[in-house]
């Protein structure tokens, strides 16, 4: 049975996840359009969103497929874009790792940028929450986000190129990630990783098949890890007087 605290956490999750609908809808519409332009039909576009449920990786893969890039480049690029999910998982494991296996499987599937951003901030702000409250919050946060991604994908695939260019749906992609990332750049490691990845992504934009993303992703993660390691070691490296 649910308790007042879990119901409250669920409502908080719904409330925090709801604003993302503003960008999820145009983001999903745009993917549906791009997928059909690349040759996918409605069922294939929806299946892509259901199986992968990772907008950035989906856009990367579809673009590379439309450019007839080698399969290994498509897979490696999509994997590099989605490597952040492994870090998301490691970050939430202390909070949700005690859940039953079937719940952890559902969480792993629905662990996207929006649900992670909501959950990580909520768990920090509510240190007194137990596992039931944390689970309720997570499932509340995903409810306004993930189903809309499927619906918007189908809508975009159905209307296809009939969407006027003046709507500029592609604004949703950078806006979504800026809204998620900006509030989370709270440490030197985060800021260093973001700076290096942005600089290298721009600097290597000339590489074919968007291979600059691979370079930027790997270098950004390595930079963040190294900065965090140095900060962690700093207090112990001082020479006693």
C-alpha positions as CSV (number, residue, x, y, z in Angstrom):
1,X,0.0,0.0,0.0
2,X,1.1,3.5,-0.7
3,X,1.7,5.9,2.2
4,X,1.1,9.7,2.3
5,X,4.9,10.2,1.8
6,X,5.1,8.1,-1.3
7,X,2.0,9.7,-2.8
8,X,3.5,13.1,-2.1
9,X,6.8,12.1,-3.8
10,X,4.8,10.8,-6.8
11,X,3.0,14.1,-7.1
12,X,6.3,15.9,-6.9
13,X,7.7,13.8,-9.6
14,X,4.7,14.5,-11.9
15,X,5.0,18.2,-11.2
16,X,8.8,18.3,-11.9
17,X,8.6,16.2,-15.0
18,X,5.6,18.0,-16.6
19,X,7.5,21.1,-17.8
20,X,9.7,18.9,-20.0
21,X,6.6,18.3,-22.2
22,X,7.3,21.8,-23.7
23,X,10.4,20.4,-25.4
24,X,9.6,16.7,-25.6
25,X,6.7,17.3,-28.0
26,X,8.7,19.3,-30.6
27,X,11.7,17.1,-30.0
28,X,9.7,13.9,-30.7
29,X,7.9,15.5,-33.7
30,X,11.2,16.4,-35.2
31,X,12.6,12.9,-34.8
32,X,9.5,11.5,-36.5
33,X,10.0,13.8,-39.4
34,X,13.7,13.1,-39.7
35,X,13.1,9.4,-39.5
36,X,10.6,9.4,-42.3
37,X,12.8,11.6,-44.4
38,X,15.6,9.0,-43.9
39,X,13.3,6.3,-45.3
40,X,11.7,4.8,-42.1
41,X,8.0,4.2,-42.0
42,X,5.7,5.0,-39.1
43,X,6.1,1.6,-37.4
44,X,9.9,1.7,-37.8
45,X,10.1,5.2,-36.4
46,X,8.0,4.3,-33.4
47,X,10.0,1.1,-32.9
48,X,13.2,3.1,-32.9
49,X,11.9,5.4,-30.2
50,X,10.5,2.5,-28.1
51,X,13.7,0.3,-28.3
52,X,16.3,3.1,-28.0
53,X,14.3,5.9,-26.1
54,X,17.3,8.2,-26.3
55,X,16.7,11.2,-28.5
56,X,20.3,12.3,-29.1
57,X,21.5,8.8,-30.0
58,X,18.5,8.4,-32.3
59,X,19.1,11.6,-34.2
60,X,22.8,10.7,-34.5
61,X,22.0,7.2,-35.9
62,X,19.4,8.3,-38.3
63,X,21.6,11.1,-39.7
64,X,24.5,8.7,-40.2
65,X,22.3,6.1,-41.8
66,X,20.9,8.7,-44.2
67,X,24.6,9.5,-45.1
68,X,25.3,5.8,-45.7
69,X,27.9,5.8,-43.0
70,X,29.5,2.4,-42.2
71,X,27.6,0.4,-39.6
72,X,30.5,0.5,-37.1
73,X,30.5,4.3,-37.3
74,X,26.7,4.4,-36.6
75,X,27.0,2.1,-33.6
76,X,30.1,3.7,-32.2
77,X,28.6,7.2,-32.5
78,X,25.3,6.2,-30.9
79,X,27.2,4.4,-28.1
80,X,29.5,7.4,-27.5
81,X,26.4,9.7,-27.2
82,X,24.8,7.3,-24.8
83,X,27.8,6.7,-22.6
84,X,26.4,9.3,-20.2
85,X,23.7,6.8,-19.3
86,X,26.3,4.6,-17.6
87,X,27.3,7.6,-15.4
88,X,23.6,8.4,-14.7
89,X,23.2,4.8,-13.6
90,X,26.2,4.9,-11.3
91,X,25.0,8.1,-9.8
92,X,21.5,6.8,-8.9
93,X,22.6,3.3,-7.8
94,X,23.1,4.5,-4.1
95,X,19.5,5.7,-4.2
96,X,17.7,3.0,-6.2
97,X,20.0,0.1,-6.1
98,X,18.0,-1.6,-3.3
99,X,14.9,-1.9,-5.5
100,X,13.7,-5.4,-6.7
101,X,15.3,-6.5,-10.0
102,X,12.1,-6.0,-12.0
103,X,11.8,-2.4,-10.8
104,X,15.5,-1.8,-11.5
105,X,15.0,-3.1,-15.0
106,X,12.1,-0.6,-15.6
107,X,14.2,2.2,-14.1
108,X,17.1,1.3,-16.4
109,X,14.9,1.5,-19.4
110,X,13.3,4.8,-18.5
111,X,16.6,6.4,-17.3
112,X,16.8,9.3,-19.7
113,X,18.2,12.8,-19.4
114,X,15.0,14.3,-18.0
115,X,14.2,11.6,-15.4
116,X,17.8,11.6,-14.3
117,X,17.9,15.4,-14.0
118,X,14.7,15.4,-11.9
119,X,15.7,12.5,-9.7
120,X,19.2,13.5,-8.9
121,X,18.1,17.0,-7.8
122,X,15.1,15.7,-5.9
123,X,17.2,13.1,-4.0
124,X,19.7,15.8,-3.0
125,X,17.0,18.1,-1.8
126,X,15.2,15.3,0.2
127,X,17.9,13.4,2.1
128,X,15.3,11.9,4.4
129,X,13.5,10.0,1.7
130,X,13.6,6.2,1.8
131,X,13.5,3.8,-1.2
132,X,9.7,3.9,-1.5
133,X,9.7,7.7,-1.8
134,X,12.6,7.7,-4.3
135,X,10.9,5.1,-6.5
136,X,7.6,6.9,-6.4
137,X,9.3,10.2,-7.4
138,X,11.1,8.5,-10.3
139,X,8.0,6.9,-11.7
140,X,6.2,10.2,-11.3
141,X,8.8,12.1,-13.2
142,X,8.8,9.7,-16.1
143,X,5.0,9.7,-16.6
144,X,4.8,13.1,-18.3
145,X,8.0,12.5,-20.3
146,X,8.5,9.1,-21.8
147,X,4.9,8.4,-23.2
148,X,4.9,11.8,-24.9
149,X,8.1,10.8,-26.7
150,X,6.4,7.9,-28.3
151,X,3.2,9.9,-29.2
152,X,5.2,12.8,-30.6
153,X,7.4,10.4,-32.7
154,X,4.3,8.9,-34.3
155,X,2.7,12.3,-34.9
156,X,5.9,13.5,-36.5
157,X,6.2,10.4,-38.7
158,X,2.6,10.7,-39.8
159,X,2.7,14.4,-40.8
160,X,6.3,14.1,-42.2
161,X,7.4,16.9,-44.3
162,X,4.1,18.7,-44.1
163,X,5.3,20.6,-41.0
164,X,6.2,24.1,-42.1
165,X,9.9,25.0,-41.9
166,X,8.9,28.2,-40.1
167,X,8.0,26.2,-37.0
168,X,11.7,25.5,-36.5
169,X,11.2,22.4,-34.4
170,X,14.9,21.8,-34.3
171,X,15.1,24.4,-31.5
172,X,13.9,21.7,-29.1
173,X,17.2,19.7,-29.3
174,X,19.6,22.3,-27.9
175,X,17.0,23.8,-25.6
176,X,16.3,20.4,-24.0
177,X,20.0,19.7,-23.3
178,X,20.7,23.2,-22.1
179,X,17.8,23.1,-19.7
180,X,19.0,19.8,-18.3
181,X,22.8,20.4,-18.2
182,X,23.0,24.0,-17.1
183,X,21.6,23.5,-13.5
184,X,23.9,20.5,-13.1
185,X,27.2,22.2,-13.8
186,X,27.9,22.5,-10.1
187,X,31.4,21.3,-9.8
188,X,34.8,22.0,-11.4
189,X,34.8,18.6,-12.9
190,X,31.4,19.1,-14.5
191,X,32.3,22.5,-16.0
192,X,35.7,21.2,-17.3
193,X,34.1,18.2,-19.0
194,X,31.4,20.5,-20.6
195,X,34.0,23.0,-21.7
196,X,36.3,20.4,-23.3
197,X,33.5,18.5,-25.0
198,X,32.0,21.6,-26.5
199,X,35.3,23.0,-27.7
200,X,36.4,19.7,-29.3
201,X,32.9,19.1,-30.8
202,X,33.2,22.4,-32.6
203,X,36.9,22.0,-33.4
204,X,36.4,18.6,-34.9
205,X,33.1,19.3,-36.7
206,X,35.0,18.9,-40.0
207,X,35.4,15.2,-39.4
208,X,33.2,12.9,-41.6
209,X,30.2,11.1,-40.2
210,X,30.2,13.3,-37.0
211,X,33.2,11.5,-35.7
212,X,34.0,14.7,-33.9
213,X,31.3,13.7,-31.4
214,X,33.3,10.6,-30.5
215,X,36.4,12.6,-29.9
216,X,34.6,15.2,-27.8
217,X,32.6,12.7,-25.8
218,X,35.7,10.6,-24.8
219,X,37.8,13.7,-24.1
220,X,35.1,15.4,-22.1
221,X,34.6,12.3,-19.8
222,X,38.3,11.8,-19.4
223,X,38.7,15.5,-18.5
224,X,35.9,15.4,-15.9
225,X,37.3,12.2,-14.4
226,X,40.8,13.6,-14.2
227,X,39.7,16.9,-12.6
228,X,37.6,15.0,-10.0
229,X,40.6,12.7,-9.3
230,X,42.9,15.7,-8.8
231,X,40.5,17.5,-6.4
232,X,40.1,14.2,-4.4
233,X,43.8,13.7,-4.1
234,X,44.7,17.4,-3.4
235,X,44.2,17.3,0.4
236,X,46.5,14.2,0.7
237,X,49.3,15.5,-1.5
238,X,50.3,18.3,0.9
239,X,53.7,17.9,2.4
240,X,53.6,18.1,6.2
241,X,55.4,21.2,7.7
